[in-house]
Amino acid sequence: QNLRKSTDGEKQTAKKDAAPKKDNPPTKTKMEQIFGFRKEDLTSWHNLVLLLNRPTDPAALGIFRCLFGLLMAIDVTQERGLSHLDHKYLDGAPLCRFPLFNFLQPLPLDQMYLVYVVMFLEGAVGIMLGCFYRLSCLMFISTYWYIFFLDKTAWNNHSYLYGLIGFQLFLMDGNRYWSIDGLRRPSIRNAHVPLWNYTVLRMQIFIVYFIAGVKKLDADWVEGYSMSYLAHHWLFDPFKMILPVELVSLLVVHGGGLALDLSAGYLLFFDATRPYGIFFVSYFHCMNSQLFSIGMFSYTMLATSPLFCYPDWPRRFFARFPGFLRAVLPLTSPDSQPSTSCVYSGGQQNPPGPRAAKPRLKHKLRALFTILYILEQFFLPYSHFITQGYNNWTNGLYGYSWDMMVHSRTHQHVKITYKDGKSGEVGYLNPGVFTHSRRWKDHGDMLKQYATCLAQLLPRYNISQPEIYFDIWVSINDRFQQRIFDPRVDIVKADWSPFRPNPWLMPLLVDLSPWRTKFQEIEGSLDNQTEIVFIADFPGLHLENFVSEDLGNTSVQVLQGRVNVEVVEEKKNYTLEPGDKIQVPPGAYHKVYTVSEDPSCYMYVYVNTTEAALQENFTKLFELQERIRNRTETEPLPPELQPLAAADDEEVNATDPVVKLFLKRQRRMKEVKKRREAGVLERLEHFAVKKYYTIRRGFLMTAIALRNLAVGLPPLDQLTREVAFANLRGPPGDGGQDEQLKDEVAHTEL
């Protein structure tokens, strides 16, 4: 019996030895548990290459690729401007453009529509479906960057980010999961991707957050001057229940924005803080989608947040769905194929199939690209000492510095003066003539391009060898209104270089920034009919201004320095010292000369007499209506109030300016009230209808352009009918009223 037991034990031991042994995963160090890699991975170039080419689950990358392609397809019809492309690139229109390189010019209109078709169909949709993935990425980034470089006035940080992500996806294996390419080529379906694919995307998003936070350490942001108007938005009403508006602006808008940007990347990176990070950034981007017109940016940033999760999260997520949906959903199997893009080291569980056991040249080059790209992205936001010609009051071409919302500007006065080089005749141009953009007012490089374009167009109007002078007054972050460029310089002949400081840029008067506290005190003491504009000017210069007759009670009061006020029609001069005040006549020009050695500071106090009369009559009408409602009033309405009482009647023929203003305000108040009282379904319906007609116009105009390219232009009558059909925007006055209200609210120029 003992012999039999011994023999049985030997057999069992032999069976155990013959059975395949399962590799126990090595115990992770504390650093590996926190950061996802070991300290040894960073001690040599070889180990770093192995780390960056480590096989990783392709699921999260595939889902992001699909979402990014979808959002870019929507973006083409929205922010890229497909719906109004004909207004922007109309053939033969005398229009000044602002490309990054002057040799870049738009193609003919019908061909520009073809460029957008390639970007939309071959590019964004192809990326979303993972169909001919590399070609789709190439088509997208080539057309996207062409359109991007074609118009600097449309530049912003998130448009730049879209181009960067498109370029990154072109180099990555984004079609390994849930793609048509995977169905066509089973060898790449559900195959591993190297870790550097995730590293580049994660670091890009980290840089967007972190550098945006560093840029918000600017004194204007910390002190609450950059976005002070945001606190009045209804989204901040819950905070205003416990805090005054000033503290909501300082602590919530500015303090919260600073804290979130600085910490978001770190919160998303670590497992312990990731749920909090995803919650806060999601809340932040959902708010931004309502606060700003920034297209798909908020949704794109929401789509990037899952990149920081474990790469296999889509498998675990879609595994919860019912079995009958598995055929159309992404794969949930945890097994991935090996890929030659990865390096499988000896300590890893290696799936069967072709794979690289040691780093090759391509793996080393990809690791080198990852490091250089990340360093370049950290360097670019601070590279403005190289491109000094693009520096104005803020550094660099707006769009790659991640200084999002740090600076807000208002323009009070813009004057373009031309002088005929032969006859000496002097005249004035409407600001913004021959261009659709307003961005040229803040950038010296665009101003130079605009002046050059005007010099080429004005000879058509019998103006020979024109000289162009710009007098542009800007306030940045609630400072004084002041000149940004020297009005005495002919910009056509002015020197400008991208690598040298702009010689005709006027300095920002930062020494006067403490006055902003005084501005708030003064503005807080005003009534609704009074407006104030704070002006600062340089010695030897003067401001020529015209006061509308509606502003019958307008005065100039000096805060600092000494000025000389000349009333042109009266041919009189008045010298004012700090504290002095003078009333200027309405309906006439006057000039304010700075005669002190230091910059002068003064303020215009405007009292809108039409608005005051309207407010007085409106108050009287309200009181009379209350007495009539309470049956305590038997006398008929006074004649001056009868038009206001009949303001609801569309048959009223309003000629009095007070009645006109009242009717305009009544229409606006009714529209705003209608919007606020609308239910969720009604708002969604309005939004959907508006977007439908916008996208509809883009696609119909594209079809017309492609038809023109294929078979030529039709008769003019037919083309007119086709464009009129494309311009259909639903119920009459629906879209136009929205745009009118938006323009009335946003307009800040006199």
Helices and strands as residue ranges (DSSP letters): H 2-18, H 30-35, G 39-42, H 45-52, E 55-56, H 59-77, G 82-84, H 85-88, H 109-117, I 118-125, H 126-129, H 133-150, G 152-154, H 157-171, H 180-184, E 193-194, H 195-215, H 219-222, G 228-232, G 234-236, H 237-240, H 245-247, I 248-255, H 256-269, H 274-291, H 297-304, G 305-308, H 313-318, G 323-325, H 361-379, G 380-382, G 388-390, E 409-419, E 426-429, G 439-442, H 444-457, G 458-461, E 467-476, E 482-483, G 510-512, H 515-524, E 530-537, E 542-547, E 553-560, E 563-567, E 572-576, E 581-584, E 588-594, E 600-607, H 609-629, G 639-641, H 642-645, H 657-677, H 680-711, H 716-726, H 734-746
